[in-house]
Amino acid sequence: AIDYLLLAHGHGCQDFEGMCCFNLSSHSTSIQANIQKLQGLVKDIKVDKSLDWVNDL
């Protein structure tokens, strides 16, 4: 609630270190949807320490 009051009195996120802000009226993709998308994109990442990947090019 403190962050809302500060913002309501003209202070922006840039005025306070560590303050995280978001636009409540935004119609953009939700944070949860973005997290799920990222999880889907990274689930198949693998570490290959050998040079066998060169042969696959």
Phi, psi and omega in degrees: 000329180298317181298322178296316180296319178297316180294323179295337180261020172091006177269132180263173180301325182294344180280345186227117180295134178083000180275130180254127182238155174212159183267111182292337181264005181291142177255018180284175181300141181291157178300317180299319178295321178294320178297315179297321179296315179297318178299321178294323181287328185261356185295334182260011178289132180232153176258125178236108184273353179269174178263014180298335181295336180296322180292338181278353182287000000 
